[in-house]
Amino acid sequence: MTQSIKLIGIGDSGKESILPQYLEWIEESEVLVGGERVLSYFPDYKGEKLAIKGGLKTIVELLQKETRSTVVLASGDPLFFGIGNYLSKKVDIEVYPYVSSIQLAFAKMGEGWQDALVVSVHGRSMKGLAQRIDGKSKVALLTDKENSPNRIADYLLSFGMTEYRAFVAENLQGENEKVGWYELEEMLQHEFSPLNVVILKKTAEGPSWPLGIEDEEFSQRKPDKGLITKREIRVLSLHALKLRKDSTVWDIGTCTGSMAIEAARLAPEGQVFAIEKNEPDLENCFQNQRKFRTDITSIHGKAPDGLENFPDPDAIFIGGTGGEMADLIQICCRRLKKGGRIVLNAATIENLYRANEAFAQAGYQTSIMHAQISRSKPILGMNRFVPLNPIYIITAERKEEVNE
């Protein structure tokens, strides 16, 4: 019969960081589980040691069958971006946390952290980090060997986020503990221990943009008719998409990236994937991403080719179809997650008809808004209105049953 397993947090100072009662539990246990570094703090342990290497699946399978008295060791607070979250769902455990590395780092910094955004890039991609942290006053980053302070500095500088200074805490409570402040340019060049925490603090106001960024703010090609989703149409289309903060979004025919960029700012914890067939427009999109601090995935291609590499979306915006409307809509309808929405902008009656027909064939319901917008323009001390091209905004949603 299995018994409750104790999960004990431990600091870099080893045994000194553990309460006497916890040490007693460890000494009385028959199995001690943990990473090689934390197990090394107990060289005289008399029971069996099980080192966690790679994934946790094998260890969990052993723990589920284990009948002996068992203690699992983990760094800091095991429930704070640690193994405790995973283990607690799989086995019966009692958690006894130590102080987290984030708490220790803020203590060294001498500031509270109740208002900080905490993000882990430990074993994770930094993709999308720019929009998640932009504008936040304090950001704590759990790092790893790959996503080091140097790489973080390089990443932030690529988006022009120079209003941040960094506090780096290395080897907290260890023999080689070191803490200090760095400008991003300094942090880029400095050498750090692999065990560190990075805290970003905003020391000046950075740029900010409201919903509905002015068209002129975007790098773009400017032919007579323009190749950007105009601000008013953009706002109406974004509203129709009903994005959540963690939505996965596709932008098909992204051009300048204006829709994808605004979507990323509305869904900072999600993912945005954009595709564009014209390389010069895609280059403008990359420039706009850096300017507006949105780290999205933009690729060169003519949809529907290339969409197979994107994860299934919660929302799709179609700004251009490249003549493949029927096939494109069918694929989008098949891939869209349940409860999702597709918004398509059509500038002609013919494309409105084709889109509405394709959505109906896929078993989707549509609603259509005809947007006719004019902007005022001064002329001879007076003002007149200049119309934008009329646009049909088609919103499509899954019915209860969808034709495959």
C-alpha positions as CSV (number, residue, x, y, z in Angstrom):
1,M,0.0,0.0,0.0
2,T,1.4,3.4,-1.0
3,Q,1.7,6.2,1.6
4,S,1.9,9.9,1.6
5,I,5.1,11.2,0.2
6,K,6.8,14.3,1.7
7,L,8.1,16.9,-0.8
8,I,10.6,19.2,0.9
9,G,12.0,22.5,-0.5
10,I,15.7,23.1,0.0
11,G,17.9,26.1,-0.5
12,D,21.4,26.4,-2.1
13,S,22.9,26.3,1.4
14,G,22.0,22.6,1.6
15,K,21.2,21.1,5.0
16,E,21.5,24.5,6.7
17,S,18.3,25.6,4.9
18,I,16.2,22.7,6.3
19,L,14.3,22.8,9.6
20,P,15.3,20.1,12.2
21,Q,12.0,18.3,11.8
22,Y,12.5,18.1,8.0
23,L,16.0,16.7,8.5
24,E,14.6,14.1,10.8
25,W,12.0,13.0,8.2
26,I,14.8,12.7,5.6
27,E,17.0,10.6,7.9
28,E,14.1,8.3,8.8
29,S,13.0,7.8,5.2
30,E,13.9,4.8,3.1
31,V,13.9,6.5,-0.3
32,L,15.3,10.0,-1.2
33,V,14.4,11.5,-4.5
34,G,15.7,14.6,-6.2
35,G,18.1,16.2,-8.7
36,E,21.7,15.2,-8.4
37,R,22.7,18.6,-7.0
38,V,20.2,18.4,-4.0
39,L,21.0,14.7,-3.4
40,S,24.7,15.6,-3.1
41,Y,23.8,17.5,0.1
42,F,23.2,14.1,1.8
43,P,26.3,12.0,1.1
44,D,25.8,9.8,4.2
45,Y,22.1,9.0,3.5
46,K,21.5,5.3,4.4
47,G,18.5,4.6,2.2
48,E,18.1,4.4,-1.6
49,K,18.7,7.5,-3.7
50,L,16.7,8.1,-6.9
51,A,18.1,10.9,-9.1
52,I,15.7,12.8,-11.3
53,K,17.1,13.0,-14.8
54,G,15.2,14.3,-17.7
55,G,11.4,14.0,-17.6
56,L,9.4,13.2,-14.5
57,K,7.3,10.4,-16.0
58,T,9.6,7.5,-14.9
59,I,10.0,8.9,-11.4
60,V,6.2,9.3,-11.0
61,E,5.6,5.7,-12.1
62,L,8.0,4.6,-9.4
63,L,6.5,6.8,-6.8
64,Q,3.0,5.5,-7.6
65,K,4.1,2.0,-6.7
66,E,6.4,2.9,-3.8
67,T,5.4,1.5,-0.4
68,R,8.5,2.6,1.5
69,S,8.8,5.9,3.4
70,T,9.8,8.4,0.7
71,V,11.0,12.0,0.6
72,V,11.3,14.1,-2.5
73,L,13.7,17.1,-2.5
74,A,13.3,20.2,-4.7
75,S,14.9,23.6,-4.9
76,G,13.0,26.5,-3.2
77,D,9.2,26.4,-3.3
78,P,8.3,23.2,-5.2
79,L,4.9,24.7,-6.1
80,F,6.4,27.8,-7.6
81,F,7.3,26.9,-11.2
82,G,8.6,23.6,-9.7
83,I,8.0,19.9,-9.8
84,G,5.3,20.1,-7.0
85,N,2.6,21.2,-9.5
86,Y,3.1,18.1,-11.6
87,L,3.7,15.6,-8.7
88,S,0.6,16.8,-6.8
89,K,-1.6,15.7,-9.7
90,K,-0.1,12.3,-9.9
91,V,0.8,11.1,-6.4
92,D,-0.3,11.8,-2.8
93,I,2.2,14.3,-1.5
94,E,2.6,16.6,1.5
95,V,4.5,19.8,0.5
96,Y,6.9,21.6,2.8
97,P,8.3,24.6,0.8
98,Y,11.4,26.6,1.3
99,V,11.8,30.3,0.3
100,S,11.6,30.6,-3.5
101,S,14.5,32.0,-5.5
102,I,12.3,35.0,-6.4
103,Q,11.7,35.9,-2.8
104,L,15.4,35.7,-2.0
105,A,16.2,37.8,-5.0
106,F,13.8,40.6,-4.1
107,A,15.0,40.4,-0.5
108,K,18.6,41.1,-1.8
109,M,17.2,43.8,-4.0
110,G,15.4,45.3,-1.0
111,E,12.0,45.7,-2.7
112,G,8.6,44.1,-2.4
113,W,7.4,41.8,-5.1
114,Q,3.7,41.7,-4.7
115,D,3.4,44.0,-7.8
116,A,5.9,42.0,-9.9
117,L,5.1,39.9,-13.0
118,V,6.8,36.5,-12.6
119,V,7.7,34.7,-15.8
120,S,9.6,31.4,-16.2
121,V,11.9,31.0,-19.3
122,H,13.5,28.0,-17.6
123,G,13.3,25.2,-20.2
124,R,10.9,27.3,-22.2
125,S,11.0,29.5,-25.3
126,M,11.2,33.2,-24.9
127,K,8.9,33.6,-27.9
128,G,6.2,36.2,-27.1
129,L,8.0,37.5,-24.0
130,A,8.1,41.1,-25.4
131,Q,4.4,41.7,-25.4
132,R,4.0,39.9,-22.0
133,I,6.3,42.2,-20.2
134,D,6.1,45.5,-22.1
135,G,5.0,48.3,-19.8
136,K,5.3,46.2,-16.6
137,S,7.1,48.0,-13.7
138,K,8.8,44.9,-12.3
139,V,9.4,41.6,-14.0
140,A,11.1,38.6,-12.4
141,L,12.5,36.0,-14.8
142,L,13.5,32.4,-13.9
143,T,16.3,31.6,-16.2
144,D,18.3,28.6,-17.4
145,K,21.6,28.0,-19.2
146,E,20.1,28.7,-22.6
147,N,18.0,31.7,-21.6
148,S,20.7,33.4,-19.7
149,P,20.9,37.0,-18.6
150,N,23.0,37.7,-21.7
151,R,20.4,36.3,-24.0
152,I,17.6,38.2,-22.2
153,A,19.6,41.4,-22.6
154,D,20.0,40.8,-26.3
155,Y,16.3,40.0,-26.7
156,L,15.2,43.1,-24.9
157,L,17.5,45.3,-26.8
158,S,16.2,44.0,-30.1
159,F,12.8,45.4,-29.1
160,G,14.3,48.7,-27.9
161,M,13.3,48.1,-24.3
162,T,16.0,50.2,-22.8
163,E,13.8,51.7,-20.1
164,Y,14.6,48.6,-18.0
165,R,17.6,48.0,-15.7
166,A,18.3,44.5,-14.5
167,F,19.1,43.1,-11.1
168,V,20.8,39.7,-11.3
169,A,21.1,37.4,-8.3
170,E,23.5,34.5,-8.7
171,N,24.0,31.4,-6.5
172,L,21.6,32.7,-3.9
173,Q,22.6,31.4,-0.4
174,G,25.5,29.5,-2.0
175,E,29.2,29.9,-1.5
176,N,29.6,32.1,-4.6
177,E,26.5,34.3,-4.1
178,K,26.7,37.5,-6.1
179,V,24.1,40.2,-6.7
180,G,24.2,43.4,-8.7
181,W,22.5,46.0,-11.0
182,Y,23.2,46.1,-14.7
183,E,22.3,48.2,-17.7
184,L,21.1,46.0,-20.5
185,E,24.3,46.7,-22.5
186,E,26.4,45.7,-19.5
187,M,24.3,42.5,-18.9
188,L,24.8,41.6,-22.6
189,Q,28.6,41.4,-22.1
190,H,28.9,40.1,-18.5
191,E,29.6,36.5,-17.5
192,F,27.1,35.0,-15.1
193,S,26.7,31.8,-13.1
194,P,24.1,29.3,-14.6
195,L,22.1,29.6,-11.3
196,N,20.6,33.0,-11.4
197,V,17.4,35.1,-11.2
198,V,16.9,38.2,-13.3
199,I,14.6,41.1,-12.1
200,L,13.8,43.8,-14.6
201,K,12.8,47.2,-13.2
202,K,11.4,50.0,-15.3
203,T,13.3,53.2,-14.6
204,A,11.8,55.4,-17.3
205,E,8.6,55.5,-19.3
206,G,8.7,53.6,-22.6
207,P,6.5,54.1,-25.6
208,S,2.8,53.1,-25.4
209,W,0.1,52.7,-28.0
210,P,-3.7,52.5,-27.5
211,L,-5.9,50.1,-29.3
212,G,-6.2,51.4,-32.9
213,I,-2.6,52.4,-33.6
214,E,-2.5,55.2,-36.2
215,D,-1.9,54.0,-39.7
216,E,1.1,56.3,-40.2
217,E,2.9,54.7,-37.3
218,F,3.4,51.5,-39.3
219,S,6.2,50.9,-41.8
220,Q,4.4,50.1,-45.0
221,R,4.4,50.3,-48.8
222,K,2.2,53.1,-49.9
223,P,0.7,52.6,-53.3
224,D,-2.4,54.7,-54.3
225,K,-4.8,52.4,-52.5
226,G,-2.6,51.5,-49.5
227,L,-1.9,48.0,-48.2
228,I,-2.8,48.3,-44.5
229,T,-5.9,47.4,-42.7
230,K,-7.1,50.9,-41.8
231,R,-7.3,51.8,-38.1
232,E,-11.1,51.9,-37.9
233,I,-11.6,48.7,-39.8
234,R,-8.8,47.1,-37.7
235,V,-10.6,48.0,-34.4
236,L,-13.9,46.7,-35.7
237,S,-12.3,43.5,-36.9
238,L,-10.4,42.9,-33.6
239,H,-13.7,43.4,-31.7
240,A,-15.3,40.8,-33.9
241,L,-12.6,38.3,-33.2
242,K,-13.3,38.5,-29.4
243,L,-9.8,37.6,-28.4
244,R,-8.9,36.4,-24.9
245,K,-5.5,37.2,-23.3
246,D,-4.3,33.7,-24.1
247,S,-5.8,33.2,-27.6
248,T,-3.9,31.6,-30.5
249,V,-4.4,33.7,-33.5
250,W,-3.8,33.4,-37.3
251,D,-3.4,36.5,-39.5
252,I,-3.6,35.5,-43.1
253,G,-2.2,38.0,-45.6
254,T,-0.7,40.0,-42.8
255,C,1.1,42.6,-45.0
256,T,2.4,45.3,-42.6
257,G,1.4,43.1,-39.6
258,S,-1.0,45.7,-38.2
259,M,-3.7,43.2,-37.3
260,A,-1.3,40.6,-36.0
261,I,0.5,43.2,-33.9
262,E,-2.7,44.6,-32.3
263,A,-3.9,41.0,-31.7
264,A,-0.6,40.2,-29.9
265,R,-1.1,43.2,-27.7
266,L,-4.6,42.1,-26.8
267,A,-3.5,38.4,-26.3
268,P,-0.1,38.8,-24.6
269,E,-0.2,35.4,-23.1
270,G,-1.3,33.7,-26.3
271,Q,0.4,33.1,-29.7
272,V,0.1,35.0,-33.0
273,F,1.0,33.4,-36.4
274,A,1.1,35.5,-39.5
275,I,1.7,34.7,-43.2
276,E,2.4,37.0,-46.1
277,K,3.1,36.2,-49.8
278,N,5.0,39.4,-50.6
279,E,8.5,39.6,-49.2
280,P,8.8,43.4,-49.1
281,D,5.6,43.6,-47.0
282,L,6.9,40.9,-44.7
283,E,10.1,42.9,-44.1
284,N,7.9,45.8,-43.1
285,C,6.0,43.4,-40.8
286,F,9.3,42.5,-39.0
287,Q,10.2,46.2,-38.6
288,N,6.7,46.9,-37.1
289,Q,7.0,43.9,-34.7
290,R,10.2,45.3,-33.3
291,K,8.8,48.8,-33.0
292,F,5.6,47.8,-31.3
293,R,7.3,45.1,-29.1
294,T,5.4,42.1,-30.3
295,D,7.2,38.9,-30.8
296,I,5.0,37.0,-33.2
297,T,5.7,34.2,-35.8
298,S,5.6,35.7,-39.3
299,I,6.4,33.6,-42.3
300,H,6.7,34.1,-46.1
301,G,4.2,32.0,-48.0
302,K,0.9,32.0,-49.9
303,A,-1.9,30.5,-47.8
304,P,-3.2,27.9,-47.4
305,D,0.4,26.6,-48.0
306,G,2.3,27.0,-44.7
307,L,-0.8,26.9,-42.4
308,E,-0.1,23.2,-41.6
309,N,2.9,24.4,-39.5
310,F,0.7,26.6,-37.3
311,P,-1.1,25.2,-34.2
312,D,-4.9,25.2,-34.3
313,P,-6.2,28.7,-33.7
314,D,-8.9,30.2,-31.5
315,A,-9.3,33.1,-33.9
316,I,-8.4,33.7,-37.6
317,F,-8.3,37.0,-39.5
318,I,-8.2,36.9,-43.3
319,G,-7.1,40.1,-44.8
320,G,-6.1,38.6,-48.2
321,T,-6.8,35.3,-49.9
322,G,-4.5,35.4,-53.0
323,G,-7.3,34.0,-55.2
324,E,-7.6,30.7,-53.1
325,M,-10.6,31.8,-51.1
326,A,-12.7,28.6,-51.2
327,D,-9.9,26.2,-50.3
328,L,-8.5,28.6,-47.7
329,I,-11.8,29.1,-45.9
330,Q,-12.4,25.3,-45.9
331,I,-9.0,24.7,-44.3
332,C,-9.5,27.5,-41.8
333,C,-13.0,26.2,-40.8
334,R,-11.6,22.7,-40.3
335,R,-8.7,23.9,-38.1
336,L,-10.5,26.5,-36.0
337,K,-11.0,25.4,-32.4
338,K,-14.5,25.0,-31.0
339,G,-16.0,28.3,-30.0
340,G,-13.6,30.2,-32.2
341,R,-14.2,32.9,-34.8
342,I,-13.1,33.8,-38.3
343,V,-13.2,37.4,-39.5
344,L,-12.7,38.1,-43.2
345,N,-12.4,41.6,-44.8
346,A,-13.7,41.8,-48.3
347,A,-13.5,44.9,-50.5
348,T,-15.6,43.7,-53.4
349,I,-19.2,42.3,-53.7
350,E,-17.8,39.3,-55.5
351,N,-15.5,38.3,-52.7
352,L,-18.3,39.0,-50.2
353,Y,-20.5,36.5,-52.1
354,R,-17.7,33.9,-52.5
355,A,-16.7,34.1,-48.8
356,N,-20.3,33.8,-47.5
357,E,-20.9,30.8,-49.8
358,A,-17.7,29.1,-48.7
359,F,-18.6,29.6,-45.0
360,A,-22.1,28.2,-45.6
361,Q,-20.7,25.1,-47.3
362,A,-18.4,24.6,-44.3
363,G,-21.4,24.7,-41.9
364,Y,-20.6,28.1,-40.5
365,Q,-23.0,30.9,-39.6
366,T,-22.0,34.4,-40.7
367,S,-22.8,38.0,-39.8
368,I,-21.8,40.8,-42.1
369,M,-21.0,44.5,-41.3
370,H,-20.7,47.0,-44.2
371,A,-18.3,49.6,-42.9
372,Q,-18.3,53.0,-44.8
373,I,-16.0,55.4,-42.9
374,S,-14.9,58.9,-43.8
375,R,-12.2,61.0,-42.1
376,S,-12.2,64.8,-41.9
377,K,-9.6,66.7,-43.9
378,P,-8.9,70.4,-43.7
379,I,-9.3,72.4,-46.9
380,L,-9.0,76.2,-47.2
381,G,-9.7,76.9,-43.5
382,M,-12.6,74.5,-43.5
383,N,-13.1,70.7,-43.2
384,R,-14.5,68.1,-45.6
385,F,-14.8,64.3,-45.3
386,V,-12.7,61.9,-47.3
387,P,-14.1,58.4,-47.6
388,L,-12.1,55.3,-47.0
389,N,-12.7,52.3,-49.2
390,P,-15.9,50.5,-48.1
391,I,-15.2,47.2,-46.5
392,Y,-17.4,44.1,-45.7
393,I,-16.4,42.6,-42.3
394,I,-17.6,39.0,-42.3
395,T,-17.7,37.2,-39.0
396,A,-18.1,33.4,-39.1
397,E,-18.7,31.0,-36.2
398,R,-19.1,27.3,-35.9
399,K,-22.6,25.9,-35.8
400,E,-23.3,23.0,-33.5
401,E,-22.5,20.6,-36.3
402,V,-19.8,21.4,-38.9
403,N,-19.6,19.7,-42.3
404,E,-16.2,18.0,-42.7
